[in-house]
């Protein structure tokens, strides 16, 4: 079973189930405080003093079957090389969990995503499946992480997909829907037409962000 959810609802669930054994996969530098075990491909153990840290590929972990009551996989599914291995591993080591990924829109807007992300990860509401499709860069990726954080406060549902699953993760892997010739045309379009738009977008978001920061300092 897998369905849409909201991050605050999952946080509430974990507060109610404080005795659950929780693992976070791909924790990076700032993991969820609700987790008791943290996993990352890099050695980030110094970021989690007093906590259990395991350096591992998230698609091939050393944990026992159903060792965890809950797993957190926030902004990691779009990075994995083999989505089938990743989804199988999640359902193997935990009974239920939370998956958060950027929508294709956010994926395209943020600087650096075109190189770091391998997949667009979406949710098919009719077939109730997670869909992995090769990432394609269409829009100019000009937003910084700071600007993105600000935009998420107002447009989170357009920028992030949040999923809750139990028992198994239904998924499918699709081929790219944008062919190479079209992708080449898109690249030309980006270079000739959207350069000015991207500068205006970045400047507008930056201006709003500065205004919000001034309000907080008052």
Buried (B, 14 or more C-beta within 10 A) or exposed (E): EBEEBEBEEBEEBBEEBEEBBBBBBBBBEEBBEBBBBBBBBEEBBEBBEEBEBBEBBBBEBEBEEEBBBBBBBBBBBBBBEBBEBBBBBBBBBBBBBBBBBBBBBBBBBBBEBBEEBBBBBBBEEEEEBBBBBBBBBBBBBBBBEEBBEBBBEEBBEEBBBBBBBBEEBBBEBEEEEBEEEEEEEBEEEBEEEBEEEBEEBBEEBBEBBEEEEEEEEE
